[in-house]
Amino acid sequence: MAKGKNKKQVLGIIANTTKKEVFSVVSNLVEILQKNNFDFLLSDDIQVYKKLLSKDIKDSKFADENILCRKSDVIISIGGDGTMLASAFHAYQYDKPVFGVNLGKLGFLVDANIDQLAIFIEELKSKKYTIDERMVIEGICIGHKVEKLYAINDIVFDKGGWPKMIDLTITVDGEYVTTFAADGLIAATPTGSTGYSISAGGPIVSPKTDVITLSPVSPHSLSMRPLVLPSSQEIIVRVDSLHKEVNINCDGQRVFTFAPPLEIKIRKSKRPLKLIHTSFSSYFETLRNKLLWGIDLRRNQ
């Protein structure tokens, strides 16, 4: 990370290279950064398509995402929510703030559109922005020698390729809560409450709220409803299945396969994710505009 008054601030750029328009956006962003005396690094997957960039960029300006995040002051993610989640996971490992630029369909997590890039760089330069801290949850697989799982949106327990339901047992702070049959379970952060969780009937939770929600996926019970818990509590989910394996996925990005029975301890991570928030929008404005929350079509408002 750049230090000292005489050193340029370094912006790391991670982009979704499957989108054709991304290369013109990256080229435009690099030009804006150079005009405003910022340094930059590009993720090495962009280097594969270097010829599609309108600017000639040195090979030294490309790096893999771990090196990029370590050396950058701010990470800019260009794509949709999936790209943002992938970028944020890397940035989180190095405690770097992330800013999202939307090239996707919904773009709920991202803060700006491509036509707002110049304004964002100006706000970054003049420090007219805030940093929002978002909860991250971690999962510890009991009895399995695997690395700790991390999720910005959600940890999802899924039946995998098994056509039948799986049995899920929940305990909270050592107290038995319930056992139920379902296709799966979503343990979501407030940030993730508007992702997969909302599709499964989970509540919309303000990102300023310090809770974890548990939302069953297609439970075989009319009485089984989402549960909202304080993030200070320790949640253990046990999965039983007649199938040979069950899937655990984090943010829809990282998928892990385990043989049942499986127990995972879920809790709030000690360190939050840092998201850069500008003047472009507010949380409730995003809810109205992108999820049409609270919009009464009868009144056209």
C-alpha positions in Angstrom: 0.0 0.0 0.0 1.3 3.4 -0.8 2.6 5.4 2.2 4.0 8.8 2.6 2.8 12.2 1.3 4.8 12.0 -1.9 3.6 8.7 -3.0 0.6 8.2 -5.3 -2.4 6.4 -4.0 -2.7 3.0 -5.7 -6.0 1.7 -7.0 -6.4 -2.0 -7.8 -8.8 -2.8 -10.6 -10.6 -6.2 -10.8 -13.0 -6.6 -13.7 -15.3 -9.2 -15.2 -13.6 -10.0 -18.5 -16.6 -12.0 -19.8 -18.4 -8.7 -20.4 -17.4 -7.1 -23.8 -17.8 -3.5 -22.6 -15.5 -4.0 -19.7 -12.3 -3.2 -21.7 -13.5 0.2 -22.8 -14.5 0.9 -19.2 -11.1 -0.1 -17.9 -9.3 1.9 -20.5 -11.4 5.0 -19.6 -10.8 4.4 -15.9 -7.0 4.2 -16.4 -7.1 7.5 -18.3 -9.0 9.2 -15.6 -6.6 7.8 -12.9 -3.6 9.1 -14.8 -5.1 12.5 -15.2 -5.8 12.7 -11.5 -2.3 11.5 -10.4 -3.4 8.1 -9.2 -1.3 4.9 -9.6 -3.0 1.7 -10.5 -2.7 -2.1 -10.8 -4.9 -4.4 -13.0 -5.8 -8.0 -12.3 -3.8 -10.4 -14.4 -6.9 -11.9 -16.1 -7.3 -8.5 -17.9 -3.7 -9.0 -19.2 -4.9 -11.9 -21.3 -7.1 -9.4 -23.3 -4.5 -6.6 -23.2 -5.0 -6.0 -26.9 -8.6 -5.1 -26.3 -7.6 -2.1 -24.2 -7.3 1.2 -26.0 -4.3 2.2 -23.9 -0.8 0.6 -24.0 -0.2 -0.6 -20.4 3.1 -2.0 -19.2 3.2 -5.6 -18.0 4.4 -4.4 -14.6 0.9 -2.9 -14.1 -0.7 -6.4 -14.0 -0.7 -8.7 -11.0 -2.7 -11.6 -9.5 -5.5 -10.6 -7.3 -3.7 -11.4 -4.0 -0.7 -9.2 -4.9 -3.0 -6.6 -6.3 -5.0 -6.4 -3.1 -1.8 -6.3 -0.9 -0.2 -3.5 -2.9 -3.3 -1.3 -3.5 -5.0 1.3 -1.2 -8.5 0.8 -2.7 -9.9 -2.0 -4.8 -12.3 -1.1 -7.7 -14.6 -4.0 -8.8 -16.1 -3.6 -12.3 -18.9 -6.0 -13.2 -22.0 -7.1 -11.3 -22.8 -8.4 -7.8 -20.9 -11.6 -8.4 -17.7 -9.8 -9.4 -18.2 -7.5 -6.4 -18.4 -10.5 -4.0 -15.3 -12.2 -5.5 -13.4 -8.9 -5.4 -14.5 -8.2 -1.9 -13.4 -11.6 -0.7 -9.9 -10.9 -1.9 -9.9 -7.4 -0.5 -11.1 -8.6 2.9 -8.1 -10.8 3.3 -5.9 -7.7 3.2 -8.3 -5.4 5.0 -8.7 -3.1 1.9 -11.8 -1.0 1.1 -13.8 -1.9 -2.1 -15.8 0.2 -4.5 -18.2 -1.4 -7.0 -19.0 -0.3 -10.6 -22.0 -1.9 -12.2 -21.9 -3.6 -15.5 -24.3 -6.4 -14.5 -28.1 -6.7 -14.5 -29.0 -5.8 -10.9 -25.9 -4.4 -9.2 -27.4 -4.2 -5.8 -24.0 -4.3 -4.0 -22.2 -1.9 -6.3 -22.2 1.8 -5.7 -21.9 3.4 -9.1 -22.6 3.1 -12.8 -20.0 3.5 -15.5 -21.0 7.1 -16.3 -20.2 8.1 -12.7 -16.5 6.9 -12.7 -15.1 10.4 -13.2 -17.2 11.7 -10.3 -16.1 8.8 -8.1 -12.4 9.5 -8.7 -13.0 13.2 -7.9 -14.7 12.3 -4.6 -11.9 9.8 -3.9 -9.3 12.5 -4.6 -11.0 15.0 -2.4 -11.9 12.4 0.3 -15.6 13.0 0.0 -16.7 9.5 0.8 -17.4 7.3 3.7 -16.4 3.7 4.5 -19.2 1.4 5.5 -18.3 -1.6 7.6 -20.2 -4.8 6.7 -20.4 -7.9 8.8 -18.6 -11.0 7.6 -19.5 -14.5 8.9 -17.2 -17.4 9.2 -17.8 -21.2 9.3 -15.8 -23.8 11.1 -16.2 -27.3 9.9 -16.2 -29.5 13.1 -14.1 -32.6 12.7 -12.8 -31.7 9.2 -9.3 -30.4 8.7 -10.2 -27.6 6.2 -9.6 -23.9 6.3 -12.2 -21.6 7.9 -15.0 -20.5 5.6 -15.7 -16.8 5.1 -18.8 -15.2 3.6 -19.9 -11.6 2.9 -23.4 -12.6 1.8 -24.2 -16.0 3.0 -23.1 -19.6 3.9 -25.6 -22.0 2.2 -26.2 -25.6 3.1 -27.4 -27.4 0.0 -28.5 -31.0 -0.7 -26.3 -31.1 -3.8 -27.1 -33.7 -6.4 -29.5 -35.6 -4.1 -33.1 -35.4 -5.3 -34.5 -35.8 -1.8 -34.4 -33.4 1.2 -31.8 -33.3 3.8 -32.2 -33.0 7.6 -30.9 -29.9 9.3 -30.5 -29.5 13.1 -29.8 -26.1 14.6 -28.4 -25.3 18.0 -27.7 -21.8 19.4 -25.2 -21.2 22.2 -25.4 -24.9 23.0 -29.3 -25.0 23.2 -31.2 -27.2 20.8 -33.5 -25.1 18.5 -35.1 -27.5 16.0 -34.6 -30.2 13.4 -36.4 -30.0 10.0 -36.3 -31.4 6.5 -35.6 -29.0 3.6 -33.6 -28.6 0.4 -31.2 -26.4 2.3 -30.5 -23.5 4.7 -29.1 -20.0 4.2 -27.1 -18.4 7.0 -27.0 -14.7 5.8 -25.4 -11.5 6.9 -27.4 -8.3 6.8 -25.7 -7.5 3.5 -26.7 -11.0 2.2 -30.3 -10.6 3.3 -31.1 -9.1 -0.1 -29.4 -11.9 -2.0 -30.4 -15.6 -2.1 -32.0 -15.2 1.4 -34.7 -12.9 0.1 -35.6 -15.3 -2.7 -36.2 -18.0 0.0 -38.5 -15.7 1.9 -36.0 -14.3 4.3 -36.3 -10.7 5.8 -34.7 -7.6 4.4 -32.2 -6.6 7.1 -30.5 -3.2 7.3 -26.7 -3.5 6.9 -26.3 -1.5 10.1 -28.1 -4.3 12.0 -25.8 -6.7 13.9 -27.7 -10.0 13.3 -27.5 -13.3 11.4 -30.5 -14.7 9.7 -31.3 -18.4 9.1 -33.7 -19.0 6.1 -34.8 -22.5 5.2 -34.9 -23.4 1.5 -38.1 -25.2 0.6 -38.8 -26.7 4.1 -41.2 -29.6 4.4 -43.3 -27.7 7.0 -45.8 -24.8 6.8 -44.6 -23.6 10.2 -40.9 -23.3 9.5 -40.0 -19.7 9.1 -36.7 -17.6 9.0 -35.0 -17.0 12.2 -33.1 -13.8 13.1 -30.4 -14.1 15.8 -27.9 -11.7 17.4 -24.5 -12.1 15.8 -22.9 -12.6 19.3 -24.5 -16.1 19.5 -22.7 -19.2 18.3 -24.8 -21.2 15.8 -24.1 -24.8 14.9 -25.8 -26.4 12.0 -25.8 -30.2 11.6 -26.6 -31.7 8.2 -27.7 -35.3 7.8 -28.4 -36.9 4.4 -28.7 -40.4 2.9 -26.7 -39.1 0.0 -22.9 -39.5 -0.1 -22.2 -35.8 0.0 -23.7 -32.3 0.8 -22.6 -29.0 -0.6 -21.6 -25.8 1.3 -21.2 -22.7 -0.7 -20.0 -19.3 0.4 -21.5 -16.2 -1.5 -22.3 -18.4 -4.4 -18.6 -18.3 -5.3 -16.7 -21.0 -3.3 -18.3 -24.4 -3.2 -17.2 -27.2 -0.8 -18.3 -30.8 -0.7 -18.5 -32.9 2.5 -19.6 -36.4 3.4 -22.5 -36.3 5.9 -23.1 -36.0 8.8 -21.6 -32.6 8.8 -21.5 -29.9 11.6 -20.5 -26.3 10.9 -20.1 -23.7 13.6 -21.2 -20.2 12.3 -20.3 -16.9 13.9 -19.5 -13.3 13.2 -16.0 -12.7 12.1 -13.9 -10.3 14.2 -13.0 -8.1 11.2 -15.6 -6.4 9.0 -15.5 -5.8 5.2 -14.9 -2.2 4.2 -17.1 -0.8 1.4 -16.6 2.7 0.0 -19.8 4.6 -0.1 -20.2 7.8 -2.1 -22.9 10.4 -2.6 -24.5 8.5 -5.5 -27.1 6.6 -3.6 -28.4 5.4 -0.2 -29.4 2.0 1.0 -33.1 2.6 0.9 -32.9 4.3 -2.4 -31.2 1.2 -3.8 -34.0 -0.9 -2.3 -36.6 1.1 -4.1 -34.9 1.5 -7.4 -33.4 -2.0 -7.8 -35.7 -4.3 -5.8 -38.8 -2.1 -6.3 -39.3 -2.4 -2.5 -42.3 -0.5 -1.3 -43.3 0.7 -4.8 -47.0 0.8 -5.2 -47.7 0.3 -9.0 -51.3 1.4 -8.5 -50.1 4.8 -7.6 -47.1 4.8 -9.9 -44.8 5.8 -7.0 
